[in-house]
Amino acid sequence: MNYPKLKRFSHHLQVSFSRLNIIC
């Protein structure tokens, strides 16, 4: 797994997590 992909994945995780916080 290359670094850019990992960075993108972590960013996606953060976005989905904040979205969850907004919903709850």
mmCIF file as Biopython writes it, N, C-alpha, C and O atoms, coordinates in Angstrom:
data_model
#
loop_
_atom_site.group_PDB
_atom_site.id
_atom_site.type_symbol
_atom_site.label_atom_id
_atom_site.label_alt_id
_atom_site.label_comp_id
_atom_site.label_asym_id
_atom_site.label_entity_id
_atom_site.label_seq_id
_atom_site.pdbx_PDB_ins_code
_atom_site.Cartn_x
_atom_site.Cartn_y
_atom_site.Cartn_z
_atom_site.occupancy
_atom_site.B_iso_or_equiv
_atom_site.auth_seq_id
_atom_site.auth_asym_id
_atom_site.pdbx_PDB_model_num
ATOM 1  N N  . MET A ? 1  ? 0.851   -1.202 0.000  1.0 0.0 1  A 1 
ATOM 2  C CA . MET A ? 1  ? 0.000   0.000  0.000  1.0 0.0 1  A 1 
ATOM 3  C C  . MET A ? 1  ? 0.887   1.253  0.000  1.0 0.0 1  A 1 
ATOM 4  O O  . MET A ? 1  ? 1.786   1.389  0.830  1.0 0.0 1  A 1 
ATOM 5  N N  . ASN A ? 2  ? 0.623   2.151  -0.930 1.0 0.0 2  A 1 
ATOM 6  C CA . ASN A ? 2  ? 1.441   3.361  -1.007 1.0 0.0 2  A 1 
ATOM 7  C C  . ASN A ? 2  ? 0.895   4.455  -0.090 1.0 0.0 2  A 1 
ATOM 8  O O  . ASN A ? 2  ? -0.259  4.414  0.338  1.0 0.0 2  A 1 
ATOM 9  N N  . TYR A ? 3  ? 1.749   5.426  0.197  1.0 0.0 3  A 1 
ATOM 10 C CA . TYR A ? 3  ? 1.393   6.471  1.159  1.0 0.0 3  A 1 
ATOM 11 C C  . TYR A ? 3  ? 0.218   7.359  0.719  1.0 0.0 3  A 1 
ATOM 12 O O  . TYR A ? 3  ? -0.691  7.589  1.517  1.0 0.0 3  A 1 
ATOM 13 N N  . PRO A ? 4  ? 0.206   7.864  -0.524 1.0 0.0 4  A 1 
ATOM 14 C CA . PRO A ? 4  ? -0.926  8.714  -0.951 1.0 0.0 4  A 1 
ATOM 15 C C  . PRO A ? 4  ? -2.279  8.041  -0.768 1.0 0.0 4  A 1 
ATOM 16 O O  . PRO A ? 4  ? -3.255  8.676  -0.369 1.0 0.0 4  A 1 
ATOM 17 N N  . LYS A ? 5  ? -2.321  6.749  -1.064 1.0 0.0 5  A 1 
ATOM 18 C CA . LYS A ? 5  ? -3.573  6.007  -0.917 1.0 0.0 5  A 1 
ATOM 19 C C  . LYS A ? 5  ? -3.978  5.979  0.553  1.0 0.0 5  A 1 
ATOM 20 O O  . LYS A ? 5  ? -5.149  6.161  0.887  1.0 0.0 5  A 1 
ATOM 21 N N  . LEU A ? 6  ? -3.016  5.754  1.416  1.0 0.0 6  A 1 
ATOM 22 C CA . LEU A ? 6  ? -3.280  5.689  2.851  1.0 0.0 6  A 1 
ATOM 23 C C  . LEU A ? 6  ? -3.783  7.041  3.361  1.0 0.0 6  A 1 
ATOM 24 O O  . LEU A ? 6  ? -4.716  7.110  4.161  1.0 0.0 6  A 1 
ATOM 25 N N  . LYS A ? 7  ? -3.150  8.105  2.886  1.0 0.0 7  A 1 
ATOM 26 C CA . LYS A ? 7  ? -3.551  9.444  3.293  1.0 0.0 7  A 1 
ATOM 27 C C  . LYS A ? 7  ? -4.987  9.714  2.862  1.0 0.0 7  A 1 
ATOM 28 O O  . LYS A ? 7  ? -5.787  10.259 3.622  1.0 0.0 7  A 1 
ATOM 29 N N  . ARG A ? 8  ? -5.300  9.321  1.625  1.0 0.0 8  A 1 
ATOM 30 C CA . ARG A ? 8  ? -6.646  9.517  1.099  1.0 0.0 8  A 1 
ATOM 31 C C  . ARG A ? 8  ? -7.649  8.721  1.922  1.0 0.0 8  A 1 
ATOM 32 O O  . ARG A ? 8  ? -8.745  9.200  2.213  1.0 0.0 8  A 1 
ATOM 33 N N  . PHE A ? 9  ? -7.272  7.516  2.292  1.0 0.0 9  A 1 
ATOM 34 C CA . PHE A ? 9  ? -8.159  6.656  3.066  1.0 0.0 9  A 1 
ATOM 35 C C  . PHE A ? 9  ? -8.422  7.243  4.449  1.0 0.0 9  A 1 
ATOM 36 O O  . PHE A ? 9  ? -9.554  7.225  4.933  1.0 0.0 9  A 1 
ATOM 37 N N  . SER A ? 10 ? -7.380  7.760  5.079  1.0 0.0 10 A 1 
ATOM 38 C CA . SER A ? 10 ? -7.548  8.352  6.413  1.0 0.0 10 A 1 
ATOM 39 C C  . SER A ? 10 ? -8.430  9.599  6.336  1.0 0.0 10 A 1 
ATOM 40 O O  . SER A ? 10 ? -9.228  9.870  7.234  1.0 0.0 10 A 1 
ATOM 41 N N  . HIS A ? 11 ? -8.269  10.350 5.246  1.0 0.0 11 A 1 
ATOM 42 C CA . HIS A ? 11 ? -9.102  11.535 5.057  1.0 0.0 11 A 1 
ATOM 43 C C  . HIS A ? 11 ? -10.566 11.125 4.904  1.0 0.0 11 A 1 
ATOM 44 O O  . HIS A ? 11 ? -11.462 11.760 5.459  1.0 0.0 11 A 1 
ATOM 45 N N  . HIS A ? 12 ? -10.792 10.070 4.154  1.0 0.0 12 A 1 
ATOM 46 C CA . HIS A ? 12 ? -12.148 9.564  3.954  1.0 0.0 12 A 1 
ATOM 47 C C  . HIS A ? 12 ? -12.748 9.122  5.285  1.0 0.0 12 A 1 
ATOM 48 O O  . HIS A ? 12 ? -13.929 9.343  5.551  1.0 0.0 12 A 1 
ATOM 49 N N  . LEU A ? 13 ? -11.925 8.501  6.108  1.0 0.0 13 A 1 
ATOM 50 C CA . LEU A ? 13 ? -12.383 8.055  7.424  1.0 0.0 13 A 1 
ATOM 51 C C  . LEU A ? 13 ? -12.794 9.253  8.276  1.0 0.0 13 A 1 
ATOM 52 O O  . LEU A ? 13 ? -13.834 9.231  8.934  1.0 0.0 13 A 1 
ATOM 53 N N  . GLN A ? 14 ? -11.973 10.290 8.257  1.0 0.0 14 A 1 
ATOM 54 C CA . GLN A ? 14 ? -12.280 11.482 9.045  1.0 0.0 14 A 1 
ATOM 55 C C  . GLN A ? 14 ? -13.589 12.124 8.603  1.0 0.0 14 A 1 
ATOM 56 O O  . GLN A ? 14 ? -14.405 12.533 9.429  1.0 0.0 14 A 1 
ATOM 57 N N  . VAL A ? 15 ? -13.776 12.207 7.289  1.0 0.0 15 A 1 
ATOM 58 C CA . VAL A ? 15 ? -14.989 12.819 6.739  1.0 0.0 15 A 1 
ATOM 59 C C  . VAL A ? 15 ? -16.225 12.032 7.154  1.0 0.0 15 A 1 
ATOM 60 O O  . VAL A ? 15 ? -17.218 12.609 7.598  1.0 0.0 15 A 1 
ATOM 61 N N  . SER A ? 16 ? -16.160 10.718 7.007  1.0 0.0 16 A 1 
ATOM 62 C CA . SER A ? 16 ? -17.314 9.888  7.368  1.0 0.0 16 A 1 
ATOM 63 C C  . SER A ? 16 ? -17.576 9.956  8.874  1.0 0.0 16 A 1 
ATOM 64 O O  . SER A ? 16 ? -18.726 9.909  9.311  1.0 0.0 16 A 1 
ATOM 65 N N  . PHE A ? 17 ? -16.513 10.067 9.659  1.0 0.0 17 A 1 
ATOM 66 C CA . PHE A ? 17 ? -16.667 10.134 11.105 1.0 0.0 17 A 1 
ATOM 67 C C  . PHE A ? 17 ? -17.344 11.439 11.531 1.0 0.0 17 A 1 
ATOM 68 O O  . PHE A ? 17 ? -18.230 11.435 12.386 1.0 0.0 17 A 1 
ATOM 69 N N  . SER A ? 18 ? -16.923 12.544 10.933 1.0 0.0 18 A 1 
ATOM 70 C CA . SER A ? 18 ? -17.551 13.828 11.270 1.0 0.0 18 A 1 
ATOM 71 C C  . SER A ? 18 ? -19.000 13.850 10.812 1.0 0.0 18 A 1 
ATOM 72 O O  . SER A ? 18 ? -19.855 14.458 11.456 1.0 0.0 18 A 1 
ATOM 73 N N  . ARG A ? 19 ? -19.269 13.186 9.702  1.0 0.0 19 A 1 
ATOM 74 C CA . ARG A ? 19 ? -20.642 13.104 9.210  1.0 0.0 19 A 1 
ATOM 75 C C  . ARG A ? 19 ? -21.498 12.347 10.222 1.0 0.0 19 A 1 
ATOM 76 O O  . ARG A ? 19 ? -22.644 12.716 10.480 1.0 0.0 19 A 1 
ATOM 77 N N  . LEU A ? 20 ? -20.942 11.307 10.780 1.0 0.0 20 A 1 
ATOM 78 C CA . LEU A ? 20 ? -21.645 10.509 11.783 1.0 0.0 20 A 1 
ATOM 79 C C  . LEU A ? 20 ? -21.932 11.366 13.014 1.0 0.0 20 A 1 
ATOM 80 O O  . LEU A ? 20 ? -23.019 11.294 13.586 1.0 0.0 20 A 1 
ATOM 81 N N  . ASN A ? 21 ? -20.965 12.169 13.416 1.0 0.0 21 A 1 
ATOM 82 C CA . ASN A ? 21 ? -21.136 13.035 14.579 1.0 0.0 21 A 1 
ATOM 83 C C  . ASN A ? 21 ? -22.257 14.036 14.344 1.0 0.0 21 A 1 
ATOM 84 O O  . ASN A ? 21 ? -23.027 14.337 15.257 1.0 0.0 21 A 1 
ATOM 85 N N  . ILE A ? 22 ? -22.350 14.546 13.138 1.0 0.0 22 A 1 
ATOM 86 C CA . ILE A ? 22 ? -23.397 15.523 12.808 1.0 0.0 22 A 1 
ATOM 87 C C  . ILE A ? 22 ? -24.775 14.868 12.882 1.0 0.0 22 A 1 
ATOM 88 O O  . ILE A ? 22 ? -25.732 15.474 13.362 1.0 0.0 22 A 1 
ATOM 89 N N  . ILE A ? 23 ? -24.867 13.636 12.408 1.0 0.0 23 A 1 
ATOM 90 C CA . ILE A ? 23 ? -26.148 12.916 12.400 1.0 0.0 23 A 1 
ATOM 91 C C  . ILE A ? 23 ? -26.593 12.595 13.833 1.0 0.0 23 A 1 
ATOM 92 O O  . ILE A ? 23 ? -27.765 12.754 14.175 1.0 0.0 23 A 1 
ATOM 93 N N  . CYS A ? 24 ? -25.669 12.154 14.647 1.0 0.0 24 A 1 
ATOM 94 C CA . CYS A ? 24 ? -26.016 11.737 16.011 1.0 0.0 24 A 1 
ATOM 95 C C  . CYS A ? 24 ? -26.340 12.924 16.921 1.0 0.0 24 A 1 
ATOM 96 O O  . CYS A ? 24 ? -26.649 12.733 18.097 1.0 0.0 24 A 1 
#
